[in-house]
Structure formats: C-alpha cells, structure tokens
Amino acid sequence: MSKITSFLFDENEFSKIKIFEHGLNWPVVYLIEDGEELYIGETTSVATRSKQHYENEKRRKLKSIHVISDDEYNKSATLDTESLLIQYMFADGKFLLQNANHGLSNHNYFDKQKYTAKFELLWNRLREMSLVRQSLTDLKNTDLFKYSPYKTLTEEQLQIVSQIILEITESQTKTFVINGKPGTGKTILGMYLAKSLLDNEKTKHLRVGIVVPMTSLRKTLKKVVSKIKGMKSDIVLGPGEVINDVYDVLIVDESHRLRQRKNITNYKSHDDVNKSFGLGNEGTELDWVMRSSKHQIFLYDANQSVRPSDISSNVFNTLNASRYELLSQMRVQGGEAYLDFIDSLFEGEDITVKKFANYDFKIYSDVGQMYQDIKKKNDEFGLARMVAGYAWPWASNKDINAYDISIGKEKFRWNSVAQDWVNSPNAINEVGCIHTVQGYDLNYVALIVGPELSYDVIKKRIIINNEHYHDANGWRGVSDSEELRRYIINIYKTLATRG
C-alpha cells in the first residue's frame, strides 16, 4: 500500500530523508510545496534529489516535501504516478505548478491496472491531507484537465513535438501543417507544444502565440493558460489580434476555421486588418498569420470546414510546409471503426447500423427518449449534451420565451449563450449548435439530425433540402449546391464525433 511521509524541505532535514526506509535506492514520487507553489517529481534516490532541488533557487523557497512510497513501486509505476499527479494536480488548481511538461508520455507496463487502483487510493489520501481539493471524477470533466499542457502524449505526438522544436531551432522561417481527424488530440498537441517552446532552453526566448478562430474555444483556452506558471492568457489570440505584435511562432488551432472575406459578419473589421498588412480585400486570416510570424503551426482537418467563410483546403494544400498526420484516436472510444462508420454514413456509402466494442452508440426515433437518456448520462458522468444541425430558426434569440425546435410533443431551445456553452448551467436543457461545440470534448452526445438532410434511396446518397438550413452565414453567397452539401455534411460529422 502506498504511504505518504512528510519532511521539512530544509538542508537540516535531509539526513532524516536519507535514513528513511525508501530514502535511498528505491523508486518514489515526491511533492515539494509551500502552500502556493508545487513541484512534482520521481526518483530512485529522494535523499540525493532533495539536495539537488535545494540548490535550485525556485525550489529552495518551498517548505515541505511529501514522499510517496510503496514496497511494490517500480520505475514504470513511479513515472506513471508522477505523470498522473502532474495532470490532476494542475487541474485541481490548489497549487501553481513549477513543473515543465517535458517527457510526459503515455506508456503501458506490467500490472498497470493495479497501480491505477493504487493511484485512486493515493488521491483520496492527498485530499485528506488537504493537498488536493477535488475528486478525480470531477476533475476529468474540467477544461483545466482536458486542455492542460501537462497531458501525457502518445509516442506519435511526442515525435511530432520533438521534430517541430528541432526544426524551429535550426531554421529562420518554417511552416508546419498537422492533419488530424476529430479526437486525435490536435488541441492538446498545440497546448503542449506552446508550453514546451516556452520551457525549452533553446526556445524560451521566442515570442509564442496560440491563435484560436472560434470565440467560445478561445475563451476556454484563455482560462486554462491563465493557470499555467510562466504563461499569460494574452498568449491566446483571435486571428485579428496578431496584428498587435510580431511573433516567432504562431500555433493555430482549428485552422480549418480561419476565414476568407466571404459571408462574414464584419467586413469593415476584416478590411481594416487587411489594410494594415498592405493587403487588398482578397487577404485572409491565413495571410495575417503568415505575415505576423516567422514560424506557423497549423492544426488542421479539412473535413471540419463548416462554412463558406472557411478558407479552402486547396489553399492549405499548396502551402510550402512540413506535414505531419495524427492517427491515434484520443477521444472517441469507438476508435477508427466508429470514425469510418460516421464518414460512410453521412457520405451515403453505408447506412447499415453497426455495433462497436466498448462504445455506447444508439439510434433513436423518439427524441423525447433520447433527451431523457442524455440527462441520465449527464447525471452519471457529466458533460453529456444534446446538439443538432442548424435546421431550425433561432427564435429564442429574439424572444427568450420562444422555443426553437419542435419535434412531435417535444420542444427545445438553442444554446442561450455563445461562449463556453458546454459548461454553462442550463446546457443540459438546451441544444448546442456547431459553433458552440466544435473543438470541445464531451462524454456523451445526443445528436438530432434535422430535416435539411434526407436520403435518396435510388442514388444511395444524402441530399440537402436548402429551405431547412437556417445558418444564414452558412449558405449566403453559395451558388454551388455541392459546396453547401459538403459544409452541412461536415457539420454532422463534427457533431457526431464530440463524444
């Protein structure tokens, strides 16, 4: 059983750590803290490591060291425990972490399940000692956990990060495009990369920005970044804000949502930024990023382009860039089989209902029953939400008492807030649209397929009923019906891969 032994973090106390039963030549995890800041580490000689930390000016001001030991610990177990503590204690928010995020990788090892169970008991002990505040279950659903730069990466992700940092240090200018389907960890990779660049001795002097085109996700990531030691919320930018500085590196999340001058809400603002860069009206948000930075990293998925204002995939395909692809599925536990099914379903290639191992997938004909089920899932797991295609007018936007979506006896309203709707108090009783959920992770999603879609049984093809598509900025100026069809299908693919 794991136990926690506490010592004063003082050079006069190190002799006590040395004679502690696991003080020398045994793998342990340790926490050094002063009530406000915290450092988490692992070692096979905590007595020696304590002295080394005490020589570090940042560490020396810390007051206590808590050694977590176990007769059954091995190096793999302590590395895993250290990684989990860094992830969860950052999300818990009681302490400001002094840790960098280098080397946090997700790996398997013998008897890992046993050590996972030990970690859950350890966390409860830390709560009893008031070293953490929240339960693991609650933390898993927080933005601070989901979008933390302290997440463990797959080997695939770590290799991409290492290669990009190497190329940035060896070149004056460079463009990178990282392609990935929904749930492959693009946002996590971007956050991890930003912190790694700011922590790395060779790159910490660089001016780094994270560009997020969607207002809601941008607000969420600003909140996360504000809790990270060495980072400030103003590192997270809207595309138009890059004009205010010159950046060494701009990391663009959801870059498929960068806009061109088409079907946008504020043409004057767009034109003013173009003018400041010496561009004509043809200038795009992609141009702004390119002109404001030496290095650009685009996190991209062409199949999540959902409006005609989104820059064409052809433009990204012609960029002179180093290209990488994320393949491992991080969100959707149905894995590649489920993603392939959603692709084929909405492309009309295969409409056979399938079952997926370890993934809860159902099709409803009764929206009322689906709503009741999603509420139960929300009570049990949290972050369960109902979403829909943009197939109904937004009446409640003008009259808060009006209902937007009527299906049989059931009536619903669209999301009442545009920013951070996923975490808003009444979200479970509302229906989210593509613009409030794109980029977010949910535990369960209940998706209403609207009347703007129907199926041609002869052609075996999903067809679009334009009169039922009510996103004005999604269709205005689009004369090509196939182009509109592509946007709407991409919306449904994106919605169906949030859970």
Buried (B, 14 or more C-beta within 10 A) or exposed (E): EBEBBEBEBBEEBBEBBBEBEBBBEBBBBBBBBBEEBBBBBBBBBBBBBBBEBBEEEEBEEBEBBBBBBBEEBBEBBBBBBBBBBBBBBBBBBBBBBBBBBBEBEBEEEEEEEEBEEBBEEBBEBBBEEEBBEBBBEEBBBBBBBBBBBBBBBBEBBBEBBEEBBEEBEEEEEBBBBBBBBBBBBBBBBBBBBBBBBBBBEEBEEBEBBBBBBBBBBBBBBBBBBEBBBEBEBEBBBEBBBBBEEEBBBBBBBBBBBBBBBBBBEEEEEBBEBBEEBEBEEEBBBBBBBBBBBBBBBBBBBBBBBBBBBBBBBEEBEEBEBBBBEBEBBBBBBBBEEBBBBBBBBBEBEEEEEEEBEEEEBEEEEEBEEBBEBBBEBBEEBBBBBBBBBBBBBBBBEEEEEEBBBEBEEBEBBBBBBBBBBBBBEEBBEBBBBBBBBBBBBBBBBBBBBBEBBEEEEEEEEBEBEEEBBBBEBBBEEBEEEEEBBBBBBBBBBBBBBBB
